[in-house]
């Protein structure tokens, strides 16, 4: 994925369907199948949380952990992009690039479905 080339602090990226199927992955240190499954589960919770609180539709979910960041972004209506990044990452830049990548993935999937 071009995202890792543009942001050296990104250590992995995964595109998955909203039901947890791997579409594409570049996750050397993380098995993509379980990551896609957990991404789908966390997406379900995030969508419900946004709905219950009246905040509108899901856009992104960010987890900051000891070892870095895990962020999931909407990629159209049928997919998500999960990005893994080092703790020293510029989170604003990760958001900017990942949002763009998610939009591209969503557009590609919509074109393919047409």
Residue pairs with C-beta under 8 A, 6 or more apart in sequence:
1 13
1 15
1 24
1 26
1 101
2 101
3 10
3 13
3 83
3 97
3 98
3 101
4 10
4 11
4 12
4 13
4 26
6 97
7 85
7 89
7 93
7 94
7 97
9 85
9 86
9 88
9 89
9 90
9 94
10 83
10 84
10 85
10 86
10 89
10 94
11 28
11 29
11 68
11 84
11 85
11 86
12 25
12 26
12 27
12 28
12 29
12 30
12 83
12 84
13 25
13 26
13 27
13 81
13 82
13 83
13 84
13 101
14 22
14 24
14 25
14 26
14 27
14 32
14 35
14 36
14 39
14 81
14 82
15 22
15 23
15 24
15 25
15 75
15 79
15 80
15 81
15 105
16 22
16 23
16 35
16 36
16 39
16 40
16 79
16 80
16 82
17 23
17 36
17 40
17 78
17 79
17 80
18 40
18 43
18 77
18 78
18 79
18 80
19 40
20 36
20 37
20 39
20 40
20 41
21 36
22 32
22 33
22 36
23 79
23 105
23 109
25 32
25 35
25 36
27 35
27 84
30 84
35 82
36 82
39 72
39 80
39 82
40 80
42 61
42 72
43 58
43 61
43 72
43 80
46 58
46 61
46 72
47 57
47 58
50 56
50 57
50 58
57 74
58 74
59 73
59 74
60 71
60 72
60 73
60 74
60 95
60 98
60 99
61 71
61 72
62 69
62 70
62 71
62 72
62 91
63 69
63 70
63 71
66 87
67 87
68 84
68 85
68 86
68 87
68 89
69 83
69 84
69 85
69 86
69 87
69 89
69 91
69 94
70 82
70 83
70 84
71 82
71 83
71 85
71 94
71 95
71 98
72 80
72 81
72 82
72 83
73 80
73 81
73 82
73 83
73 98
73 99
73 101
73 102
74 80
74 102
74 106
75 81
75 101
75 102
75 103
75 105
75 106
75 109
76 102
76 105
76 106
76 107
76 109
76 110
77 106
78 106
78 109
78 113
79 105
79 106
79 109
80 102
81 98
81 101
81 102
81 105
83 94
83 98
85 91
85 94
